Amino acid sequence: MGLAVICLLPINRIVYRFILFIFTYCVLSFMKLNYTPFLLEFKHPFGVSSNTRKETPTVFLTLESGGWIGYGEACLPAYLGETTEHTIGFFEKARPLLEKIDSKFELPGLLNKIDLLEQGNNAAKAALDIALHDLEGKRSGKTVAEMYGFAQSEARDTSFTIGIDKEEVIIQKLHEASEFSILKIKAGTEDDRKLINLIRKHTNKPLYVDVNQGWKDKHHVLEMIHWMKEQNVVLVEQPMPVAMRSEMAWVTQRSPLPIIADESVKRLVDLEKLEGGFSGVNIKLMKCTGIYEAMKMISWCKKNNFVILLGCMAESSCGTSAMAQLMASADYIDLDAPLLYKNDPFRGISYKNGKIYLNGKPGTGVEPLPELITIG
Ligand code: MG
């Protein structure tokens, strides 16, 4: 009897270790999803041609697998038409798919499956895409830029955005933007010439002008573009409403400046249907469902000689750092959103003298600030 117990002890130890191994493998390997809604607060109310807002609802997300954590963000300004409730609903719809997957997932295949779960929900899909790219980067020890074959990007100039506001606030914002070499101006009202003239009293910096569909007459649009070229405006974004396709094509054919599509193009399929309406596109992760689709759009633009502007939907450092991984591909960069907030709960890219710097850490290079956010 005593001999039998002694003989069983090592077997028990092996069984115990085997059970512990299986338990650890399951706990650490299979993907775990968590999320937290968050309200990003602007330093100044942010005005565009259709509305002004003080904050941006956002949902932050973590995907945990193999001992790594990937971070994602769904940024949800109201005009996007995607709510916190819908976004969380989509995460829950994706949960069974994600929780079946271990740390050795195949990224494009998984992203295609997520995309097919339901139409729309582009910001929710972008959050999952960003977190999965972050995980994949951490697993492989590469930055997302390296995963897509970009050399560790040099720092790039970004524009600094100045929303529609009262004269005194615009002047204050111009001072705040002193270290930036390019400004992005929100326009699209009857006072656009007055606005540019005001800015020109204070600075001669090149300007990107974003009209947010605010102009309606094609002759007026062309006249404004010619006048703006003389004011050192270097591009005009979405001058007319999405529905005015033939008028946009008419303007683009005659414009001396690049005409960039924003509201007219969400995903690759929209780019393919443009038919001469624009000469470039503002690619945003929240519109296009994430990095994977953004890379497809970048390839299309390179093939079709289309101007690439990398922008954002006013994300925190979490989403903006993900997009900044692709900045080596861009003609123009508008990724200043984290600077517009007073409670950005992530750290990632940094800004110095108007340039964006990647930090070279694997994945998207972001980490949450525990004093501002706990996810899950
Ligand atoms: Mg825009």
Residues whose N, C-alpha, C, O or C-beta is under 5 A from the ligand:
A	BS01	MG	D210 E237 D262
